[in-house]
Amino acid sequence: MQKHQVRTPNQALAYITDCNLATVQDMAMKKSRGKREFERQINIAQTACDWMRQMNIDVTGTRAKEVFKFNGSVSDWIKPYIA
């Protein structure tokens, strides 16, 4: 989903979560990253994914769908990307 396609609060949460997960993924692939900032972004992404699950937000087309394949764990999802 793209920003201009957001029309509902559910879509907004899905969009923001996807953007945050993209940031986490980008940070994971860098050899040099701030550990605390990386952990902070993971925690934010985890909260967003938890809310999506609790609120039954559609994850189609988002990175959250991939996170849910790891039992909803952002920390587990990101492991293969860490440089």
Secondary structure as the mmCIF struct_conf table of DSSP 4:
data_model
#
loop_
_struct_conf.conf_type_id
_struct_conf.id
_struct_conf.beg_label_comp_id
_struct_conf.beg_label_asym_id
_struct_conf.beg_label_seq_id
_struct_conf.end_label_comp_id
_struct_conf.end_label_asym_id
_struct_conf.end_label_seq_id
HELX_RH_3T_P HELX_RH_3T_P1 LYS A 3 GLN A 5
BEND BEND1 THR A 8 THR A 8
HELX_RH_AL_P HELX_RH_AL_P1 PRO A 9 ALA A 28
TURN_TY1_P TURN_TY1_P1 MET A 29 MET A 29
BEND BEND2 LYS A 31 SER A 32
HELX_RH_AL_P HELX_RH_AL_P2 LYS A 35 GLN A 54
TURN_TY1_P TURN_TY1_P2 MET A 55 ASN A 56
TURN_TY1_P TURN_TY1_P3 THR A 60 GLY A 61
BEND BEND3 THR A 62 THR A 62
HELX_RH_AL_P HELX_RH_AL_P3 ARG A 63 PHE A 68
TURN_TY1_P TURN_TY1_P4 LYS A 69 GLY A 72
HELX_RH_AL_P HELX_RH_AL_P4 VAL A 74 ILE A 78
HELX_RH_3T_P HELX_RH_3T_P2 LYS A 79 TYR A 81
#
